[in-house]
Amino acid sequence: MRETLPALREIREERRGEEIDTDEIKRFNQGRREVLARMAQGTSGLAAAGLVTGGFGGMFLGLLSTPARADTPLDIQMLQTASSLERLAVNTYGTALKLPFIANGNAVVVKFAQTTMQQHDEHRQAFQNQTTALGGKAQDEPNPKFLQVVQQATPKLAAPVDVVDLAASLEKVATDTYLVNLSMFEDMKSKEIMGSVMGVEAQHLATLRAVSALLKGGAPDLIKIPIGADLAKLPAAAGSVAFPDALEQTQDDLIAPPESGAVK
């Protein structure tokens, strides 16, 4: 990240006095309208599945239906939103680590949560530094839309598997959002940082999926490193549950739009 900041500062200087690329924002908003149309049509759309009538579906549709702001460069909006997702992840893992059934539970899960929270904080700092290098204001507030999801879920956390599944949802949001962002960044330096962070989020997601499967399968004793002689006891799904597709498939309803965490 430190190696890329000088190049981003050059981009900031080159932009001085230039008008914001409204055509870029228009293209993004047009793409969003097409996503909304696909979600509402056909047998595979969310409407057909009954998932857009309130709850998570309604919230995510609300996110997608809001157009990107036209007064801030799109890359700065994306970086501010990425920062807000990382802040939300740091706060959520911090809260989880204070829950008795996590703090006093499986040592590997505790270590994973601690390490992952630290990595998310490093990602937050990287995105904030990118934002300021490009001339934007650093975002340090949690993403307001997905914060609602966490706040609704937190009172219902009663067991380790509940926490693991909530964390996996946040990692999925980050992974999908950053993958989509890669296609919208114009400079390679921003792509490099976003791509490296996305890879780490994908690792988090894969680990959480595996842990969730073991908890739901009644095998919490197999959540350990190294697995050693218990390797043969792993269920058959252990080799595929963390990677359900050859390539991770993005979900339109789990993407944080650029302006959702932008500084207002």
FENLINFEN-V49276 format. One record per residue. N is the residue number from 1. OMEGA is omega as a letter, one per 30 degrees, with the letter a starting at -180 (NA if undefined). D_CENTER is the distance of its C-alpha to the mean C-alpha in whole Angstrom. Layout:
<<N	OMEGA	D_CENTER> <N	OMEGA	D_CENTER>>
This chain:
<<1	a	19> <2	a	22> <3	a	24> <4	a	22> <5	l	23> <6	l	26> <7	l	26> <8	l	23> <9	l	26> <10	l	28> <11	l	26> <12	a	26> <13	l	30> <14	a	30> <15	a	29> <16	l	31> <17	l	33> <18	l	31> <19	l	30> <20	a	27> <21	a	26> <22	l	26> <23	l	26> <24	a	23> <25	l	21> <26	l	24> <27	l	23> <28	a	19> <29	l	20> <30	l	23> <31	l	20> <32	l	18> <33	l	22> <34	l	22> <35	l	19> <36	l	20> <37	l	23> <38	a	22> <39	a	20> <40	a	23> <41	l	26> <42	a	27> <43	a	27> <44	a	23> <45	l	22> <46	l	20> <47	l	24> <48	a	26> <49	l	24> <50	a	24> <51	a	20> <52	a	21> <53	l	23> <54	l	22> <55	a	19> <56	a	16> <57	l	17> <58	a	19> <59	a	16> <60	l	14> <61	l	17> <62	l	17> <63	a	14> <64	a	15> <65	l	19> <66	a	19> <67	l	20> <68	a	18> <69	a	21> <70	a	24> <71	a	24> <72	l	22> <73	a	21> <74	a	18> <75	l	17> <76	l	17> <77	a	15> <78	a	12> <79	l	12> <80	l	13> <81	l	10> <82	l	8> <83	a	10> <84	l	10> <85	l	6> <86	l	8> <87	l	11> <88	l	9> <89	l	8> <90	a	12> <91	a	14> <92	l	12> <93	l	13> <94	l	16> <95	a	18> <96	a	17> <97	l	19> <98	l	22> <99	a	23> <100	a	26> <101	l	25> <102	a	22> <103	a	24> <104	a	27> <105	a	26> <106	a	25> <107	l	25> <108	l	23> <109	l	20> <110	a	21> <111	l	21> <112	a	17> <113	l	16> <114	a	18> <115	a	17> <116	l	13> <117	l	13> <118	l	15> <119	l	13> <120	l	10> <121	l	13> <122	l	14> <123	l	11> <124	a	12> <125	l	15> <126	l	15> <127	l	13> <128	l	16> <129	l	18> <130	a	17> <131	a	18> <132	l	21> <133	l	22> <134	l	22> <135	l	24> <136	l	21> <137	a	20> <138	l	18> <139	l	15> <140	l	15> <141	l	15> <142	a	12> <143	a	10> <144	a	13> <145	a	12> <146	l	10> <147	l	12> <148	l	15> <149	a	13> <150	a	13> <151	l	16> <152	a	18> <153	a	17> <154	a	18> <155	a	22> <156	a	21> <157	a	20> <158	a	23> <159	a	23> <160	a	21> <161	l	19> <162	l	18> <163	a	16> <164	a	15> <165	l	14> <166	l	12> <167	l	10> <168	l	9> <169	l	8> <170	l	5> <171	l	5> <172	l	5> <173	a	4> <174	a	1> <175	a	5> <176	a	6> <177	a	6> <178	l	7> <179	l	10> <180	l	11> <181	a	11> <182	a	13> <183	a	16> <184	l	16> <185	l	17> <186	a	21> <187	a	21> <188	a	21> <189	l	20> <190	l	17> <191	a	16> <192	a	17> <193	a	15> <194	a	11> <195	a	13> <196	l	13> <197	l	10> <198	l	8> <199	l	11> <200	l	11> <201	l	7> <202	l	9> <203	l	12> <204	a	10> <205	a	10> <206	l	13> <207	a	15> <208	l	14> <209	l	15> <210	l	18> <211	l	19> <212	a	18> <213	l	21> <214	l	23> <215	a	23> <216	l	24> <217	l	26> <218	a	28> <219	a	28> <220	l	26> <221	l	29> <222	l	27> <223	a	24> <224	l	26> <225	f	26> <226	a	28> <227	l	29> <228	a	32> <229	a	35> <230	a	33> <231	a	31> <232	a	33> <233	a	32> <234	l	29> <235	a	28> <236	a	28> <237	a	25> <238	a	24> <239	a	24> <240	a	22> <241	a	19> <242	a	16> <243	a	17> <244	l	18> <245	l	18> <246	l	20> <247	a	17> <248	a	13> <249	l	14> <250	l	11> <251	a	12> <252	a	13> <253	l	12> <254	l	8> <255	l	8> <256	l	8> <257	a	11> <258	a	12> <259	a	15> <260	l	13> <261	a	12> <262	l	15> <263	a	18> <264	NA	21>>
